[in-house]
Amino acid sequence: MRRFLKKMFESQSGQGMSEYLIIVALIAVAAIGVVTVFGRDIRALFSDTTNSLAGNTQNANSAVKANVKTNKSLKNFGAYKAASGD
């Protein structure tokens, strides 16, 4: 009986499982923190995306379009003109 109790208390068979539980708990805390900090922005991003996919234009994206100087095609894609910056 003493051998059994001694073996049971000195056994490290559950050590791996407890390490995995600690890692999972840390990941859960990090995920909760990210959702708390960025939740409103992510929700607005997905809302705008679904509205634009549905064809609703009232919540238009406020992103500024890039100012393109020339039309690029496959024929002139690799060409660079230093004078115009294209």
C-alpha positions in Angstrom: 0.0 0.0 0.0 2.9 2.3 0.8 4.4 1.7 -2.6 1.2 2.5 -4.3 0.7 5.8 -2.5 4.4 6.7 -3.0 4.1 5.9 -6.7 0.9 7.9 -7.0 2.3 11.1 -5.4 5.6 11.0 -7.3 4.0 10.2 -10.6 4.3 12.9 -13.3 1.8 11.4 -15.8 -0.6 14.4 -15.5 2.1 17.0 -16.0 1.5 17.3 -19.8 -2.2 17.7 -19.4 -1.8 20.5 -16.9 0.7 22.3 -19.2 -1.9 22.1 -22.1 -4.6 23.5 -19.8 -2.4 26.5 -18.9 -1.6 27.1 -22.6 -5.3 27.0 -23.5 -6.2 29.3 -20.6 -3.6 31.8 -21.8 -4.9 31.7 -25.3 -8.5 32.2 -24.1 -7.4 35.2 -22.0 -5.6 36.7 -25.0 -8.6 36.1 -27.3 -10.9 37.8 -24.8 -8.5 40.8 -24.6 -8.4 41.1 -28.4 -12.1 40.9 -28.8 -12.5 43.5 -26.0 -10.1 46.0 -27.6 -10.9 45.5 -31.3 -14.5 44.2 -31.1 -16.3 47.3 -32.2 -13.9 47.9 -35.2 -14.2 44.2 -36.3 -17.9 44.3 -36.0 -18.1 47.5 -38.1 -15.7 46.0 -40.7 -17.9 42.9 -41.1 -21.1 45.0 -41.2 -19.7 47.2 -44.0 -18.6 44.2 -45.9 -21.9 42.4 -45.7 -23.8 45.6 -46.6 -21.7 46.1 -49.7 -22.1 42.4 -50.7 -25.9 42.8 -50.3 -25.9 45.9 -52.5 -26.7 48.4 -49.8 -24.8 51.7 -50.4 -25.9 53.7 -47.4 -23.0 52.6 -45.2 -20.4 53.2 -47.9 -16.8 52.5 -47.0 -15.0 55.8 -46.3 -11.6 54.6 -47.6 -9.8 56.9 -49.9 -9.1 55.5 -53.4 -5.6 55.5 -54.7 -4.8 58.2 -57.2 -3.7 56.4 -60.3 -1.9 58.5 -62.9 -1.9 56.1 -65.8 -3.8 53.0 -66.8 -1.7 49.9 -66.3 -2.2 46.8 -68.4 -0.2 43.6 -68.9 1.7 45.3 -71.8 3.1 48.2 -69.8 3.0 46.7 -66.3 6.8 46.4 -65.9 7.6 49.8 -67.5 8.7 52.5 -65.1 8.8 56.2 -66.1 10.8 58.3 -63.7 9.4 61.6 -65.0 5.8 60.8 -64.2 6.5 58.4 -61.3 4.7 55.5 -62.9 
